[in-house]
Amino acid sequence: MSEVDRTEVFATTQWQLVLDCCEADSPVAEAALAELCKIYWRPIYFYIRRRGYGVEDAEDLTQDFFAHILSKQWLDRANPKRGKFRAFLLTSLKRFLIDANERAKTQKRGGSIDFIPFHEVTAELQYIADEGNQPSPEATFDTHWAASVVREALRRLGERYESGGKESIFRALKPFLAGEVGMSTNQLASSLGLAASAVKTLLYRMRQRYGELLRDEVAKTLTDPNDVDAEISYLCSII
């Protein structure tokens, strides 16, 4: 077995999270929905903004969409045999928005879901910065989906280092993963009080762990393991 332990390799798939939402009025359903919100609210929010909705409407519709996930009609269509979770979620979102105006007449938006941390990012600044770079709402969705997958892999990687008492090592090496390097490995080694060869070994191991976790995150959204490499290639090409 590789650096990623078995419990992580065989982690719950995103399809299973959807199925767990079927457990009406249970902690399992609430936890599953919270997990889906935490990972995927950004691509959904930015897709809605790209479709022309204002800030408040987009936030409300994002919350409404996750509430919609709990509906029997949506869950009846949520079959893992449909393949890519990314494609299924985007198709569901498109259908959801078709009826958005009609729903607005009959119910208050955004009142039932409080898992989405809109305050955690300066969403509008990010949206404005990206606005001229995305050719379509679908491309916007995919770009932020890819970023969400990477973010989740990095979160899990950070947790592994933190649990091993190596949080400072993770913080020091993380910029080398993201291409935000402001110093050489020799300078990094000096700042950490380590030999350059030791830092290179640490970087190699971190990249290996990160690659495994990223692969696992992508695999969670697919039903066919043979699709993982193609999906990773696609996501890397757009991020």
MARBA-327180 format. One line per field, with one value per atom (N, C-alpha, C): x, y, z; atom name; residue in one letter. Coordinates in steps of 0.05 Angstrom, whole numbers, plus 32768, in hexadecimal, padded with zeros to 4 digits. Example, Ala and Ser with C-alpha at 12.3 -4.5 7.8 and 13.67 -1.06 7.14 Angstrom:
<atoms>
u = c(8108,80F6,8108,8101,8111,8102)
v = c(7F8E,7FA6,7FBE,7FD3,7FEB,8001)
w = c(809C,809C,809C,808E,808F,809D)
site = c(N,CA,C,N,CA,C)
code = c(A,A,A,S,S,S)
</atoms>
This chain:
<atoms>
u = c(8011,8000,8012,8009,8019,8016,8021,8021,8004,7FF1,7FD6,7FCA,7FC1,7FB8,7F9E,7F97,7F80,7F66,7F63,7F4A,7F46,7F5B,7F59,7F55,7F62,7F60,7F43,7F37,7F1C,7F08,7F0E,7EFC,7EE1,7ECD,7EB2,7EB2,7EA6,7EA4,7E8F,7E90,7E7D,7E61,7E5F,7E45,7E39,7E4A,7E40,7E37,7E44,7E3B,7E1F,7E1A,7DFF,7DEB,7DF2,7DDF,7DDA,7DEF,7DEB,7DD7,7DD4,7DC1,7DA4,7DA1,7D86,7D7C,7D8F,7D88,7D7A,7D60,7D51,7D53,7D56,7D56,7D6A,7D81,7D95,7DB0,7DC0,7DDB,7DEB,7DE7,7DF6,7DF0,7DD6,7DCE,7DD9,7DD8,7DE1,7DFF,7E0E,7E2B,7E33,7E24,7E2A,7E25,7E0F,7E09,7E1E,7E26,7E3A,7E54,7E5B,7E74,7E73,7E5C,7E59,7E5A,7E4D,7E4E,7E6A,7E79,7E93,7EA6,7EA4,7EB6,7EAD,7E93,7E8A,7E7A,7E77,7E66,7E73,7E8D,7E9A,7E94,7E98,7E92,7E74,7E63,7E46,7E40,7E4B,7E47,7E51,7E6A,7E75,7E67,7E5D,7E4D,7E34,7E27,7E0E,7E14,7E2A,7E32,7E37,7E44,7E4A,7E31,7E1C,7E02,7DF4,7DFF,7DF4,7DE6,7DE5,7DD8,7DE9,7DDC,7DEB,7DF6,7E05,7E12,7DFF,7DEB,7DD8,7DC8,7DBE,7DAF,7DC0,7DDA,7DEB,7DF0,7DF4,7DF8,7DDE,7DC7,7DAE,7DA9,7DAE,7DAA,7DBE,7DD6,7DE9,7DDF,7DD5,7DC9,7DB1,7DA0,7D88,7D8F,7DA4,7DAC,7DB3,7DC2,7DC9,7DB1,7D9E,7D85,7D76,7D78,7D6B,7D76,7D90,7D9D,7D8F,7D82,7D74,7D59,7D4F,7D35,7D34,7D1E,7D1B,7D1F,7D15,7D17,7D35,7D45,7D62,7D6F,7D69,7D77,7D6F,7D57,7D4F,7D60,7D6B,7D7C,7D99,7DA0,7DBD,7DC6,7DCC,7DD5,7DF3,7E04,7E20,7E26,7E13,7E17,7E18,7E10,7E11,7E2D,7E41,7E5C,7E68,7E72,7E81,7E6E,7E76,7E66,7E66,7E7C,7E7E,7E69,7E67,7E54,7E37,7E32,7E17,7E0F,7E21,7E1B,7E16,7E26,7E22,7E07,7E00,7DE6,7DCF,7DD2,7DBE,7DBB,7DD1,7DD1,7DC3,7DC9,7DBC,7D9D,7D94,7D78,7D6C,7D7B,7D71,7D6D,7D7F,7D7D,7D67,7D60,7D4A,7D31,7D2D,7D14,7D18,7D2F,7D36,7D21,7D19,7D06,7CEB,7CE2,7CC9,7CCA,7CE0,7CE3,7CE4,7CEF,7CF2,7CD6,7CC2,7CA7,7C99,7CA3,7C94,7CA3,7CBD,7CCB,7CE2,7CE9,7CFF,7D19,7D2B,7D45,7D58,7D69,7D80,7D7B,7D63,7D5D,7D63,7D69,7D6A,7D86,7D9A,7DB4,7DC8,7DD7,7DEA,7E06,7E0C,7E26,7E3A,7E31,7E42,7E51,7E6B,7E7B,7E82,7E6E,7E73,7E88,7E89,7E9B,7EB8,7EBE,7ED9,7EEA,7EDE,7EEE,7EE2,7EF3,7EE9,7EDF,7EC8,7EBD,7EBA,7EB1,7EAD,7EC7,7EDC,7EF6,7F00,7EFD,7F06,7EF6,7EDC,7ECB,7ED2,7ED7,7EDE,7EF8,7F0C,7F26,7F24,7F12,7F10,7EFD,7EED,7ED6,7EDF,7EF5,7EFE,7F0C,7F12,7F22,7F11,7EF7,7EE7,7ED4,7ED5,7EC4,7EA7,7EA0,7E84,7E7F,7E65,7E5F,7E69,7E68,7E72,7E90,7E9F,7EBC,7EC2,7EB1,7EB4,7EAF,7E9A,7E94,7EAC,7EB6,7ECB,7EE5,7EEB,7F03,7F02,7EEB,7EE8,7EE4,7EDA,7ED9,7EF5,7F06,7F22,7F2F,7F2B,7F37,7F2D,7F13,7F08,7F14,7F19,7F26,7F42,7F51,7F6C,7F6C,7F59,7F57,7F52,7F41,7F3A,7F52,7F61,7F79,7F8E,7F91,7FA4,7F9B,7F81,7F77,7F7E,7F79,7F7E,7F9C,7FAC,7FC9,7FD2,7FC8,7FCE,7FC7,7FB0,7FA7,7FBA,7FC5,7FD8,7FF1,7FFB,8013,800E,7FF7,7FF0,7FEE,7FE1,7FDD,7FF8,800C,8026,8039,802E,803E,8051,804A,805C,804E,803E,802F,8041,8057,806A,8078,807E,808A,8076,805D,8049,8047,8045,8043,805B,8072,808B,808C,8083,8085,806E,8057,803F,8042,8050,8053,8061,8071,807E,806B,8055,8040,802F,802A,8019,8027,8041,8050,8054,8052,8055,8070,8084,809E,80AC,80B3,80C2,80DF,80E7,8103,810B,8125,8130,812E,8132,8132,8149,815F,8176,816F,8161,8158,8143,8131,811E,812B,813F,814E,815B,8166,8173,815F,8148,8133,8128,8129,811F,8134,814D,8164,8169,8163,8167,817A,8185,8196,8184,8190,8181,8176,8186,817E,8166,8164,814D,8134,8137,8120,8116,8128,8120,8111,8119,810B,80EF,80ED,80D3,80C1,80CB,80BB,80B1,80C3,80BC,80A5,80A7,8092,8078,807A,8061,8053,8063,8057,804A,8057,804C,8032,8031,8018,8002,800A,7FF7,7FEB,7FFC,7FF3,7FDF,7FE5,7FD3,7FB8,7FB9,7FA0,7F90,7F9D,7F8F,7F82,7F90,7F85,7F6D,7F6F,7F59,7F40,7F45,7F2E,7F20,7F2F,7F23,7F15,7F21,7F14,7EF9,7EF7,7EDD,7EC6,7ECC,7EB7,7EB1,7EBE,7EBA,7EB1,7EA5,7E9D,7EB0,7EBE,7ED0,7EED,7EFD,7F19,7F29,7F21,7F30,7F2D,7F1A,7F16,7F27,7F34,7F42,7F58,7F69,7F7F,7F75,7F61,7F56,7F4A,7F3C,7F2F,7F45,7F5A,7F70,7F7D,7F81,7F8D,7F7C,7F62,7F4F,7F4F,7F4D,7F4C,7F66,7F7D,7F97,7F99,7F8C,7F8F,7F7F,7F6C,7F5B,7F60,7F6F,7F73,7F89)
v = c(7FE8,8000,8019,802F,8047,8057,8070,8082,8088,8089,808E,8074,8076,805E,8053,803B,802E,803C,8048,8055,806D,807A,8091,8087,8072,8068,805F,8052,8049,805B,8075,8089,808A,8094,8096,80A5,809A,80A8,80BE,80D1,80E7,80DC,80C7,80BB,80B0,80A4,809A,80B0,80C7,80DE,80E6,80E5,80EC,80D8,80BE,80AA,80AC,80B5,80B9,80CF,80E2,80F7,80ED,80D4,80C7,80C1,80C0,80BA,80D2,80D4,80EB,80F1,810A,8114,8104,80FE,80EF,80FE,80FA,8107,80FF,80E7,80DD,80EF,80F5,8105,8122,812D,8148,8149,8135,8135,8132,8121,811D,8137,8144,815D,8173,8174,8187,8182,8169,8162,816A,8165,816D,818B,819A,81B7,81C1,81B6,81C0,81BE,81A8,81A3,81B1,81B1,81B8,81D2,81E1,81F9,820E,820F,8224,8220,8209,8206,820C,8204,8209,8227,8234,8251,8260,825A,8269,8263,824B,8245,8256,8258,8268,8286,8290,82AC,82AF,829C,829E,829E,8292,8292,82AD,82C0,82DA,82E2,82D1,82D8,82EA,82FC,830D,82FF,830D,8300,82F3,8302,82F6,82E0,82E3,82CE,82B5,82B9,82A2,8293,82A2,8295,8286,8292,8285,826C,826F,8258,8241,8248,8233,8224,8232,8225,8214,8220,8211,81F8,81F9,81E1,81CA,81D0,81BB,81B1,81C3,81BA,81A8,81AE,819E,8182,8180,8165,8152,815D,814C,8143,814E,8147,812B,811E,8103,8102,8117,8118,8117,8126,8127,810D,8103,80EB,80D3,80D3,80BD,80BC,80D3,80D4,80D0,80D0,80CF,80B2,80A8,808C,808C,807E,807D,8073,8064,805A,8070,8088,809F,80A8,809E,80A4,80BA,80CF,80E5,80F5,80F8,8108,8125,812E,814A,8150,813E,8142,8141,812E,812B,8144,814E,8165,817E,8181,8198,8196,817E,817A,8180,8177,817C,819A,81A7,81C4,81D3,81CB,81D8,81D5,81BC,81B7,81C8,81C9,81D8,81F6,8201,821E,8224,8210,8214,821B,820F,8214,8229,8236,8248,825F,826B,8281,8278,8260,8256,8250,8244,823E,8257,826C,8285,8290,8289,8293,8284,826C,825C,8257,825D,8258,826C,8270,8282,8273,8282,8276,8275,8261,8260,825E,8255,8255,823C,8226,820C,8200,820C,8201,8215,820D,8220,8215,8201,81F5,8204,8217,8222,823B,823A,8250,8266,8275,828A,829E,82A1,82B4,82AC,8293,8289,8293,829B,82A4,82BF,82CF,82E7,82E0,82D3,82C6,82DA,82F2,8305,830E,8312,8319,8303,82EA,82D4,82D1,82D6,82D4,82EA,8302,8318,8313,8308,8302,82ED,82DA,82C4,82CA,82DF,82E3,82E4,82F1,82F4,82DC,82C8,82B1,8298,8298,8281,8284,8273,8277,8270,8261,8259,8252,8251,8249,822D,821B,8200,81FF,8210,8211,821D,8230,823B,8225,8216,8200,81ED,81E4,81D0,81DB,81F4,8200,8201,8209,820A,81EE,81DC,81C0,81B6,81BA,81B1,81BD,81D7,81E4,81D8,81D1,81C4,81A9,819A,8180,8183,8196,819B,81A5,81B7,81C1,81AB,8198,8182,8170,816A,815A,8167,8181,8190,8190,8192,8192,8177,8162,8147,8143,814E,814C,815B,8173,8182,8174,8167,8158,8142,8135,811E,8129,813F,814A,8155,8161,816B,8155,813F,8128,811B,811F,8114,8128,813E,8152,8161,8162,816E,8185,8194,81AA,81BF,81C5,81DA,81D1,81B7,81AD,81B0,81AA,81AD,81CA,81DD,81F9,8202,81F8,8201,81F5,81DC,81CF,81D3,81DB,81DD,81F0,8207,8218,820A,81F6,81E8,81D6,81CF,81C0,81D2,81EA,81FC,820E,820A,821A,8237,823B,8256,8259,824E,824C,8267,8271,828A,8287,826E,8268,824E,8249,8230,821B,8202,81EC,81F0,81FB,8200,8215,822A,823F,8233,8222,8216,8204,81F5,81E3,81F3,820A,821B,8226,822E,8239,8224,820A,81F5,81E8,81F0,81E4,81C7,81C1,81A6,81A6,818F,818C,818D,8197,819A,817F,816A,814F,8146,814D,8146,8154,816E,817D,8171,8169,815D,8143,8134,811B,8122,8136,813E,8147,8157,8160,8149,8136,811F,8110,810B,80FD,810C,8127,8137,8136,8139,8138,811D,8108,80ED,80EA,80F3,80F2,8103,811B,812D,8121,8115,8108,80F2,80E2,80CC,80D7,80EC,80F7,8104,8112,811E,8109,80F3,80DD,80D1,80CF,80C4,80D6,80F1,8104,8102,80FF,80FD,80E2,80CD,80B3,80B2,80C2,80C3,80CC,80DC,80E7,80D6,80BF,80AE,8093,8084,8069,8055,805D,804C,8054,8044,804B,8051,8046,804B,8068,8077,8092,80A6,809D,80AF,80BF,80B2,80C0,80D5,80CF,80E2,80FA,80F5,810A,811C,8110,8120,8132,8126,8135,814D,8148,815E,8174,816C,8180,8190,8183,8191,81A4,819E,81AF,81C9,81CA,81E2,81F2,81E7,81F6,820B)
w = c(8000,8000,8000,7FF4,7FF2,800B,800A,8021,802B,8019,8022,802E,8047,8054,8049,804F,8043,8049,8060,8066,8054,804B,8039,801D,8014,7FF9,7FF4,8008,8004,8012,8011,801D,800F,801D,8012,7FF8,7FE3,7FCA,7FCC,7FB9,7FB9,7FB3,7FA3,7F9E,7FB8,7FC9,7FE2,7FF4,7FF3,8002,7FFA,7FDF,7FD5,7FDF,7FDE,7FE8,8006,8015,8031,8037,8024,8028,8028,8020,8020,803C,804F,806B,8077,8072,807A,8098,809F,80BA,80CC,80C1,80D0,80D0,80E4,80E5,80CD,80C2,80AB,8093,808E,8078,807B,8093,8097,8093,809D,8099,807C,806E,8051,8041,8047,8039,8040,8059,8061,8052,804F,8041,8023,8016,7FFB,7FF8,800A,8009,800C,8020,8026,800E,7FFF,7FE9,7FCF,7FCA,7FAF,7FAC,7FC2,7FBF,7FAC,7FAB,7F9A,7F7C,7F70,7F54,7F4E,7F60,7F5C,7F5E,7F72,7F75,7F5D,7F54,7F3D,7F23,7F20,7F08,7F08,7F1E,7F20,7F1A,7F25,7F1F,7F02,7EF5,7ED9,7EC8,7ED3,7EC4,7EC7,7ED5,7ED5,7EEF,7F03,7F1C,7F2D,7F3C,7F4E,7F66,7F77,7F8D,7FA0,7FAA,7FBD,7FB1,7F99,7F8C,7F88,7F81,7F7D,7F97,7FAD,7FC7,7FCF,7FCB,7FD3,7FC2,7FA8,7F96,7F9C,7FA4,7FAB,7FC3,7FD7,7FEE,7FE7,7FD5,7FCD,7FBE,7FAE,7F9F,7FB2,7FC7,7FDA,7FE9,7FEE,7FFA,7FE7,7FCD,7FB8,7FB7,7FBE,7FBE,7FD1,7FE6,7FF9,7FEF,7FD9,7FCF,7FC3,7FC5,7FBA,7F9C,7F8F,7F71,7F69,7F77,7F6F,7F77,7F8E,7F97,7F86,7F7B,7F69,7F50,7F48,7F30,7F36,7F50,7F57,7F58,7F40,7F3D,7F36,7F45,7F3F,7F23,7F17,7EFC,7EE7,7EF0,7EDE,7ED8,7EE7,7EE1,7EF1,7EE3,7EF1,7F03,7F1B,7F2E,7F25,7F1B,7F11,7EFC,7EE8,7ED3,7EDD,7EEF,7EFA,7F09,7F1A,7F2A,7F19,7F04,7EF2,7EE3,7ED9,7ECC,7EDF,7EF8,7F0C,7F12,7F13,7F18,7F01,7EE8,7ED1,7ED3,7ED9,7EDB,7EF2,7F08,7F1F,7F18,7F09,7F03,7EEF,7EDE,7ECB,7EDA,7EF1,7F01,7F17,7F17,7F2E,7F31,7F1B,7F1D,7F28,7F20,7F29,7F47,7F50,7F6C,7F7D,7F72,7F82,7F89,7F79,7F7E,7F95,7F9A,7FAD,7FC8,7FC9,7FE2,7FE5,7FFE,8004,7FFE,7FF1,7FEA,8002,8001,8013,8030,8038,8055,8063,8056,8063,8064,8057,8057,8062,8077,8083,8084,8073,8072,8062,8051,803C,8047,8049,8055,8041,8038,8024,802F,8049,8055,8054,804D,804E,8037,8021,800B,8001,7FF5,7FE8,7FCD,7FCD,7FB5,7F9E,7FA4,7F8E,7F81,7F91,7F86,7F74,7F7D,7F6D,7F54,7F56,7F3E,7F2A,7F33,7F21,7F14,7F23,7F18,7F02,7F06,7EF3,7EDC,7EDF,7ECC,7EAF,7EAA,7E8E,7E83,7E94,7E8C,7E85,7E8C,7E89,7E71,7E5D,7E45,7E49,7E5E,7E61,7E7E,7E86,7EA1,7EA7,7E93,7E97,7E9D,7E8E,7E93,7EAF,7EB7,7ED2,7EE7,7EE3,7EF6,7EF8,7EE1,7EE0,7EED,7EE8,7EF3,7F12,7F1C,7F3A,7F46,7F36,7F3F,7F42,7F2F,7F30,7F48,7F4D,7F64,7F7E,7F7F,7F97,7F9D,7F87,7F8A,7F95,7F8A,7F94,7FB1,7FB7,7FD2,7FE6,7FDF,7FF1,7FF5,7FDF,7FE1,7FF3,7FF0,8001,801E,8023,803E,804C,803D,8048,804D,803A,803D,8056,805A,8072,808B,808B,80A3,80AA,8095,809A,80A7,809D,80A9,80C5,80C9,80E4,80F8,80F0,8102,8109,80F7,80FD,810A,8112,8120,810D,80F3,80DF,80D1,80DF,80D2,80C7,80D6,80CD,80B3,80B1,8098,8081,8086,8071,8067,807A,8073,8063,806A,805C,803F,803C,8022,8010,801B,800A,7FF2,7FF5,7FDD,7FC6,7FCB,7FB5,7FA6,7FB3,7FA5,7F93,7F9C,7F8E,7F7A,7F77,7F65,7F6E,7F88,7F93,7FA1,7F95,7FA2,7FA2,7FB9,7FBB,7FC3,7FC5,7FCD,7FC1,7FC0,7FB6,7FCC,7FC4,7FD8,7FEC,7FE3,7FF5,800A,8001,8014,8027,801D,802E,8043,803A,804C,8062,805B,806F,8083,8079,808B,809E,8096,80A6,80B7,80B2,80C1,80B8,809F,8095,807D,8077,805F,8046,8030,8017,800E,8012,800A,801A,8033,8044,803B,8033,8029,800F,7FFE,7FE4,7FE9,7FFD,8004,800F,8020,802B,8014,8001,7FEB,7FDA,7FD5,7FC5,7FD2,7FEC,7FFA,7FFB,7FFF,7FFF,7FE4,7FCF,7FB4,7FAE,7FB8,7FB4,7FC3,7FDC,7FEC,7FE0,7FD7,7FCB,7FB2,7FA1,7F88,7F8E,7FA3,7FAA,7FB4,7FC5,7FCF,7FB9,7FA7,7F90,7F7F,7F7A,7F6B,7F79,7F93,7FA3,7FA2,7FA4,7FA2,7F87,7F72,7F57,7F55,7F5F,7F5E,7F6C,7F81,7F90,7F7F,7F6A,7F5A,7F41,7F3E,7F27,7F30,7F1D,7F23,7F15,7F01,7EF2,7EF8,7F05,7F0C,7EF3,7EDC,7EC3,7EBA,7EC5,7EBD,7ECC,7EE1,7EF4,7EE5,7ED6,7EC9,7EB6,7EA6,7E94,7EA2,7EB8,7EC8,7ED4,7EDF,7EEA,7ED5,7EBE,7EA8,7EA0,7E9F,7E98,7EAD,7EC6,7EDB,7EDD,7ED9,7EDA,7EC2,7EAC,7E95,7E97,7EAA,7EAC,7EC5,7ED7,7EF0,7EEE)
site = c(N,CA,C,N,CA,C,N,CA,C,N,CA,C,N,CA,C,N,CA,C,N,CA,C,N,CA,C,N,CA,C,N,CA,C,N,CA,C,N,CA,C,N,CA,C,N,CA,C,N,CA,C,N,CA,C,N,CA,C,N,CA,C,N,CA,C,N,CA,C,N,CA,C,N,CA,C,N,CA,C,N,CA,C,N,CA,C,N,CA,C,N,CA,C,N,CA,C,N,CA,C,N,CA,C,N,CA,C,N,CA,C,N,CA,C,N,CA,C,N,CA,C,N,CA,C,N,CA,C,N,CA,C,N,CA,C,N,CA,C,N,CA,C,N,CA,C,N,CA,C,N,CA,C,N,CA,C,N,CA,C,N,CA,C,N,CA,C,N,CA,C,N,CA,C,N,CA,C,N,CA,C,N,CA,C,N,CA,C,N,CA,C,N,CA,C,N,CA,C,N,CA,C,N,CA,C,N,CA,C,N,CA,C,N,CA,C,N,CA,C,N,CA,C,N,CA,C,N,CA,C,N,CA,C,N,CA,C,N,CA,C,N,CA,C,N,CA,C,N,CA,C,N,CA,C,N,CA,C,N,CA,C,N,CA,C,N,CA,C,N,CA,C,N,CA,C,N,CA,C,N,CA,C,N,CA,C,N,CA,C,N,CA,C,N,CA,C,N,CA,C,N,CA,C,N,CA,C,N,CA,C,N,CA,C,N,CA,C,N,CA,C,N,CA,C,N,CA,C,N,CA,C,N,CA,C,N,CA,C,N,CA,C,N,CA,C,N,CA,C,N,CA,C,N,CA,C,N,CA,C,N,CA,C,N,CA,C,N,CA,C,N,CA,C,N,CA,C,N,CA,C,N,CA,C,N,CA,C,N,CA,C,N,CA,C,N,CA,C,N,CA,C,N,CA,C,N,CA,C,N,CA,C,N,CA,C,N,CA,C,N,CA,C,N,CA,C,N,CA,C,N,CA,C,N,CA,C,N,CA,C,N,CA,C,N,CA,C,N,CA,C,N,CA,C,N,CA,C,N,CA,C,N,CA,C,N,CA,C,N,CA,C,N,CA,C,N,CA,C,N,CA,C,N,CA,C,N,CA,C,N,CA,C,N,CA,C,N,CA,C,N,CA,C,N,CA,C,N,CA,C,N,CA,C,N,CA,C,N,CA,C,N,CA,C,N,CA,C,N,CA,C,N,CA,C,N,CA,C,N,CA,C,N,CA,C,N,CA,C,N,CA,C,N,CA,C,N,CA,C,N,CA,C,N,CA,C,N,CA,C,N,CA,C,N,CA,C,N,CA,C,N,CA,C,N,CA,C,N,CA,C,N,CA,C,N,CA,C,N,CA,C,N,CA,C,N,CA,C,N,CA,C,N,CA,C,N,CA,C,N,CA,C,N,CA,C,N,CA,C,N,CA,C,N,CA,C,N,CA,C,N,CA,C,N,CA,C,N,CA,C,N,CA,C,N,CA,C,N,CA,C,N,CA,C,N,CA,C,N,CA,C,N,CA,C,N,CA,C,N,CA,C,N,CA,C,N,CA,C,N,CA,C,N,CA,C,N,CA,C,N,CA,C,N,CA,C,N,CA,C,N,CA,C,N,CA,C,N,CA,C,N,CA,C,N,CA,C,N,CA,C,N,CA,C,N,CA,C,N,CA,C,N,CA,C,N,CA,C,N,CA,C,N,CA,C,N,CA,C,N,CA,C,N,CA,C,N,CA,C,N,CA,C,N,CA,C,N,CA,C,N,CA,C,N,CA,C,N,CA,C,N,CA,C,N,CA,C,N,CA,C,N,CA,C,N,CA,C,N,CA,C,N,CA,C,N,CA,C,N,CA,C,N,CA,C,N,CA,C,N,CA,C,N,CA,C)
code = c(M,M,M,S,S,S,E,E,E,V,V,V,D,D,D,R,R,R,T,T,T,E,E,E,V,V,V,F,F,F,A,A,A,T,T,T,T,T,T,Q,Q,Q,W,W,W,Q,Q,Q,L,L,L,V,V,V,L,L,L,D,D,D,C,C,C,C,C,C,E,E,E,A,A,A,D,D,D,S,S,S,P,P,P,V,V,V,A,A,A,E,E,E,A,A,A,A,A,A,L,L,L,A,A,A,E,E,E,L,L,L,C,C,C,K,K,K,I,I,I,Y,Y,Y,W,W,W,R,R,R,P,P,P,I,I,I,Y,Y,Y,F,F,F,Y,Y,Y,I,I,I,R,R,R,R,R,R,R,R,R,G,G,G,Y,Y,Y,G,G,G,V,V,V,E,E,E,D,D,D,A,A,A,E,E,E,D,D,D,L,L,L,T,T,T,Q,Q,Q,D,D,D,F,F,F,F,F,F,A,A,A,H,H,H,I,I,I,L,L,L,S,S,S,K,K,K,Q,Q,Q,W,W,W,L,L,L,D,D,D,R,R,R,A,A,A,N,N,N,P,P,P,K,K,K,R,R,R,G,G,G,K,K,K,F,F,F,R,R,R,A,A,A,F,F,F,L,L,L,L,L,L,T,T,T,S,S,S,L,L,L,K,K,K,R,R,R,F,F,F,L,L,L,I,I,I,D,D,D,A,A,A,N,N,N,E,E,E,R,R,R,A,A,A,K,K,K,T,T,T,Q,Q,Q,K,K,K,R,R,R,G,G,G,G,G,G,S,S,S,I,I,I,D,D,D,F,F,F,I,I,I,P,P,P,F,F,F,H,H,H,E,E,E,V,V,V,T,T,T,A,A,A,E,E,E,L,L,L,Q,Q,Q,Y,Y,Y,I,I,I,A,A,A,D,D,D,E,E,E,G,G,G,N,N,N,Q,Q,Q,P,P,P,S,S,S,P,P,P,E,E,E,A,A,A,T,T,T,F,F,F,D,D,D,T,T,T,H,H,H,W,W,W,A,A,A,A,A,A,S,S,S,V,V,V,V,V,V,R,R,R,E,E,E,A,A,A,L,L,L,R,R,R,R,R,R,L,L,L,G,G,G,E,E,E,R,R,R,Y,Y,Y,E,E,E,S,S,S,G,G,G,G,G,G,K,K,K,E,E,E,S,S,S,I,I,I,F,F,F,R,R,R,A,A,A,L,L,L,K,K,K,P,P,P,F,F,F,L,L,L,A,A,A,G,G,G,E,E,E,V,V,V,G,G,G,M,M,M,S,S,S,T,T,T,N,N,N,Q,Q,Q,L,L,L,A,A,A,S,S,S,S,S,S,L,L,L,G,G,G,L,L,L,A,A,A,A,A,A,S,S,S,A,A,A,V,V,V,K,K,K,T,T,T,L,L,L,L,L,L,Y,Y,Y,R,R,R,M,M,M,R,R,R,Q,Q,Q,R,R,R,Y,Y,Y,G,G,G,E,E,E,L,L,L,L,L,L,R,R,R,D,D,D,E,E,E,V,V,V,A,A,A,K,K,K,T,T,T,L,L,L,T,T,T,D,D,D,P,P,P,N,N,N,D,D,D,V,V,V,D,D,D,A,A,A,E,E,E,I,I,I,S,S,S,Y,Y,Y,L,L,L,C,C,C,S,S,S,I,I,I,I,I,I)
</atoms>
